């Protein structure tokens, strides 16, 4: 089954402190993501990153691993 969800990045621990897990959390700044899917593809589709599988763009995408999604 396929569906749609939304993702947003937070500093480690920030998502819990802001209540991102709550059902009625404000999702205005969130990025749509297909399910199944992955964060890298969603960020690429949203124009937030360059293709991390091309040339040396992987270096510019390293910050993704340091964030909470």
N, C-alpha and C positions, 0 to 999 in steps of 0.2 A: 504494500500500500504506500502511496506517495502522498505527501502533504506539504504544508508550508509552515514555517516557524519564523522566529526573529531572534537575532543575536545582538549583543552589545558587549563591548569590552570594558572591563573594570580593572583597577589596580587590585592585586591580591588582597582579599578580605573586604574590599569596598562593596562588592555586590550584595553581600549579606548585610553589611551596615546600612545600605540604602534601601534594603527590602526588595531587591530585584526578583526574589523568588515569589513574592506575593501575587496573587491572581490579578489584582487591580493596579499593578505597577504601571506608571506612565511609560509607554513604549514609543514615544515620538521620535527619538533619536536612534531607534533600533534598526538593524539591517535585516531585510527578508532573506531567508535561507530555505532552500528546498530540503525536504526530508524524504529519503536519506540525502545527505549532502555533507559539505565540510566548510569550515570557517574560511579557509583560503579562497575557495571558489566564490563564496558570498562576498568577501572583501574585494575581490577582483571584479565581480559583476557590479558592485556598488561604486567602483572607481576609487576605492581607498588605497589600493596597492597596485603595483605593476605586476605583470605575470612573473611569479617567483620561480617558474621553471624555465625562464628564458635568460640567457647570458648570466650576468652576475647579480641579477635582481634578488636572489635569495638573501643576500646580505641585508638588503633594505627591508626584508620581511621578518627578520629575526625577532623584532619586538613583539610579534604575535604570540610567541611562546611564553613571553613574560606577563601576559595579561590573563585575566580570568574571563571566561566566556559563558 
